[in-house]
């Protein structure tokens, strides 16, 4: 009989953790694993549930909803599942507390950020330490977070680094045509003759879209010929931040396009002048993996696992986080690269990604961890 595995997350909205948990669900062998994907927030669903994977949306009308508590208790019960893997802080807290009741399945938690987030949000850091201590194990896509948790007295044997999986469609992908790229850019209000700088990610303080706009203004001041348009595509829930970034760009007469998440990310990245990640905090960012795997030049800050993904000058361009001058200098370096130089960097990056971050390799690490936990009883 296949082992029953429940993967719990807050929503199936657009986001790196959501993308990775869906890839995990799709990659596990159905002969060995009976996978159930569960979530509870009412946020509009962006991720598709993979074929053959059971799906359940738990009822939730606020944090103290007794119906949600009962549904969560059933979800972690051994009568329903053999193992639970809860991703992100709130699902991890809910699952580990529910599993304190006898008859519950073991719970694994997942940390999906770098420790700089805990420095800015101490309460979240304390809750992450608590859930990691209560859990059978904790996975993270950031080695720095594992070190931070160990320093905060979470046993090292419980902590497991597992990187993000590259989209399998990227591995076998035939590059998009010139016409397909032009059509996508035109649909987003962009001139296909002027490939944009593309930054993907939800709008929040850690993604640093405002810092990216300020850095691009510095670059423009040094370039009489101007700079390419900037496309910011991501979840737009923080409307105040979106409005601030839009006004900043309008006041400076900088061409910035702000759009919701784009479904065809691969074609967009292939159509880009280059991809940029200006984040202040990350784990293993999907957008960097995807850009490198597609052969698109990546400019990124040295956050989370980015330095293990990108070798500066060889497979991409790196700069210090939260440093506007450093980010502007990195953008200048990217814009100064000749076409053949950019192509050489992109080709090296793609070969490196395919070798290290295939879906099979990453899913295999999760499966091995699950088996080890179940073997311990």
Number of C-alpha atoms within 10 A of each C-alpha: 7 12 17 16 20 26 23 27 23 22 21 25 19 21 18 18 26 19 19 18 22 18 21 22 25 18 19 19 14 14 9 12 17 20 23 20 21 20 19 19 17 15 11 10 12 15 16 10 17 15 8 12 16 14 15 12 16 18 18 18 12 9 8 9 11 13 13 17 17 13 14 23 20 16 24 27 20 17 11 15 20 20 24 29 27 29 25 18 19 15 23 30 21 16 28 27 16 21 24 16 12 9 12 23 27 25 28 26 30 27 24 22 24 24 24 19 16 18 11 10 11 12 11 15 19 14 16 24 17 17 26 28 19 22 24 22 24 28 25 23 24 27 23 19 25 23 14 18 24 17 11 13 11 22 13 14 10 17 23 19 18 19 22 28 26 26 20 15 10 17 16 8 11 9 14 13 12 12 10 14 21 19 14 17 22 13 11 15 11 20 14 19 9 15 22 26 22 22 25 25 25 23 23 19 14 16 19 21 24 20 21 25 24 19 22 24 18 18 21 17 11 11 10 8 8 12 21 19 19 25 23 26 20 19 20 18 12 12 12 12 17 21 13 13 22 18 12 16 20 12 8 11 10 19 16 20 17 17 16 16 19 16 11 9 15 22 20 21 27 21 25 23 21 22 28 27 27 30 24 21 23 25 24 28 27 21 22 24 23 22 28 29 27 25 24 27 29 31 27 27 25 23 28 25 21 20 15 11 20 23 14 16 12 15 26 24 22 26 22 17 18 19 15 19 17 16 29 22 17 22 25 19 13 22 17 11 12 9 9 9 12 23 15 14 23 23 18 16 26 22 15 16 23 19 10 14 21 18 22 14 16 19 23 15 14 17 16 10 17 20 13 11 16 14 8 7 8
